[in-house]
Amino acid sequence: MLIAVSGELDLSTCDQLKPAADEAVFGQRPLILDLSGCKFIDSSGLRLVLQIANGLAEDEVPMAVIAAESNVRKMFSLTAIDQTIPLFDTRQQALLWLQGEGKIG
């Protein structure tokens, strides 16, 4: 499953992402979260990404995040989220990683 976010992922927009995220988590579907179009993420957005990742991890379902060199990627690094959630520069890289995990393809 692919979810792409553009603009900002913050307190005012997290509710828009949640239904699609719930579909991935409750459907136990491998997820690529594309944040390459996301220009800003706050603590609410980071918390939601962690909640999605944790929900998928409970059932050993992989998740990859696309965040090329950007402020969003810097936030993942500053908060050490990049230590637990794989980050990629492109959709192709993320897809290849998921295929390597043996979960899709």
FITIDREN-511908 format. One record per residue (C-alpha): residue in one letter; x, y, z. Coordinates in pm, 1 decimal, always signed. Layout:
N
ATOM_A_X_Y_Z;
...
//
This chain:
105
ATOM_M_+0.0_+0.0_+0.0;
ATOM_L_+122.0_+349.2_-81.1;
ATOM_I_+21.7_+660.8_+109.9;
ATOM_A_+159.4_+992.1_-16.4;
ATOM_V_+154.1_+1307.5_+194.5;
ATOM_S_+198.7_+1653.8_+51.2;
ATOM_G_+215.3_+1986.2_+226.6;
ATOM_E_+230.4_+1958.6_+603.9;
ATOM_L_+179.6_+1670.2_+844.1;
ATOM_D_+86.0_+1835.9_+1169.9;
ATOM_L_-185.2_+1854.0_+1432.3;
ATOM_S_-432.9_+1999.7_+1184.1;
ATOM_T_-373.6_+1737.4_+911.5;
ATOM_C_-304.0_+1409.1_+1095.1;
ATOM_D_-674.9_+1322.2_+1093.3;
ATOM_Q_-664.6_+1316.2_+712.1;
ATOM_L_-389.5_+1050.9_+712.1;
ATOM_K_-535.8_+831.3_+985.9;
ATOM_P_-807.9_+647.0_+783.5;
ATOM_A_-561.2_+531.4_+517.8;
ATOM_A_-308.6_+439.6_+785.5;
ATOM_D_-571.0_+239.2_+973.8;
ATOM_E_-649.3_+51.4_+652.8;
ATOM_A_-284.6_-55.3_+625.7;
ATOM_V_-253.7_-147.9_+994.2;
ATOM_F_-581.6_-335.2_+1033.7;
ATOM_G_-544.6_-495.2_+689.8;
ATOM_Q_-187.6_-597.6_+775.7;
ATOM_R_-66.0_-454.0_+445.9;
ATOM_P_+298.1_-357.0_+387.1;
ATOM_L_+317.5_+20.3_+366.5;
ATOM_I_+522.0_+279.0_+184.3;
ATOM_L_+462.0_+619.6_+341.1;
ATOM_D_+578.2_+876.3_+87.2;
ATOM_L_+669.4_+1198.9_+262.1;
ATOM_S_+874.3_+1336.0_-28.2;
ATOM_G_+604.4_+1599.0_-88.5;
ATOM_C_+575.1_+1682.7_+279.8;
ATOM_K_+744.9_+2012.3_+357.8;
ATOM_F_+685.9_+2017.1_+734.2;
ATOM_I_+619.5_+1764.3_+1008.2;
ATOM_D_+557.7_+1841.8_+1374.1;
ATOM_S_+549.1_+1621.7_+1682.5;
ATOM_S_+189.8_+1516.8_+1606.6;
ATOM_G_+294.1_+1395.7_+1263.2;
ATOM_L_+598.0_+1215.3_+1400.5;
ATOM_R_+381.2_+1052.1_+1667.7;
ATOM_L_+134.8_+932.3_+1403.2;
ATOM_V_+415.2_+784.6_+1191.8;
ATOM_L_+541.8_+598.8_+1499.5;
ATOM_Q_+191.3_+475.2_+1582.1;
ATOM_I_+152.5_+340.6_+1228.1;
ATOM_A_+492.1_+173.9_+1239.2;
ATOM_N_+423.8_+18.9_+1580.6;
ATOM_G_+81.3_-103.1_+1471.3;
ATOM_L_+230.9_-273.8_+1167.7;
ATOM_A_+526.7_-411.4_+1365.3;
ATOM_E_+291.0_-591.1_+1604.2;
ATOM_D_+201.5_-821.5_+1313.5;
ATOM_E_+552.0_-810.4_+1161.5;
ATOM_V_+428.1_-609.5_+862.9;
ATOM_P_+701.5_-391.0_+712.2;
ATOM_M_+683.0_-17.9_+658.6;
ATOM_A_+914.8_+207.7_+462.0;
ATOM_V_+920.1_+586.4_+458.3;
ATOM_I_+1030.2_+799.8_+166.7;
ATOM_A_+1190.1_+1121.7_+281.2;
ATOM_A_+1465.4_+1247.6_+55.2;
ATOM_E_+1709.7_+1503.2_+190.3;
ATOM_S_+1466.6_+1745.3_+348.8;
ATOM_N_+1355.4_+1903.3_+673.6;
ATOM_V_+1130.1_+1602.4_+730.4;
ATOM_R_+1425.1_+1364.5_+704.9;
ATOM_K_+1619.8_+1587.0_+945.4;
ATOM_M_+1336.6_+1557.2_+1197.5;
ATOM_F_+1345.8_+1178.4_+1166.1;
ATOM_S_+1719.4_+1190.4_+1231.3;
ATOM_L_+1701.0_+1437.2_+1521.9;
ATOM_T_+1438.6_+1225.6_+1695.4;
ATOM_A_+1618.6_+895.8_+1611.4;
ATOM_I_+1308.4_+762.8_+1436.9;
ATOM_D_+1535.4_+678.9_+1145.1;
ATOM_Q_+1692.5_+415.6_+1371.8;
ATOM_T_+1370.3_+212.7_+1380.2;
ATOM_I_+1189.6_+298.5_+1056.5;
ATOM_P_+1371.6_+249.2_+725.0;
ATOM_L_+1401.3_+572.2_+525.7;
ATOM_F_+1453.4_+587.5_+150.5;
ATOM_D_+1506.6_+859.7_-106.9;
ATOM_T_+1272.6_+718.3_-375.2;
ATOM_R_+964.8_+499.5_-413.6;
ATOM_Q_+1168.1_+252.7_-617.1;
ATOM_Q_+1420.8_+209.1_-334.6;
ATOM_A_+1141.7_+157.0_-82.2;
ATOM_L_+962.3_-91.6_-305.8;
ATOM_L_+1280.9_-288.7_-367.1;
ATOM_W_+1340.5_-302.6_+7.7;
ATOM_L_+987.4_-429.7_+71.3;
ATOM_Q_+1028.6_-691.8_-199.9;
ATOM_G_+1356.6_-795.7_-37.4;
ATOM_E_+1171.7_-839.1_+287.5;
ATOM_G_+969.7_-1106.0_+108.9;
ATOM_K_+643.1_-938.4_+197.2;
ATOM_I_+531.5_-816.2_-144.3;
ATOM_G_+607.2_-882.3_-506.6;
//
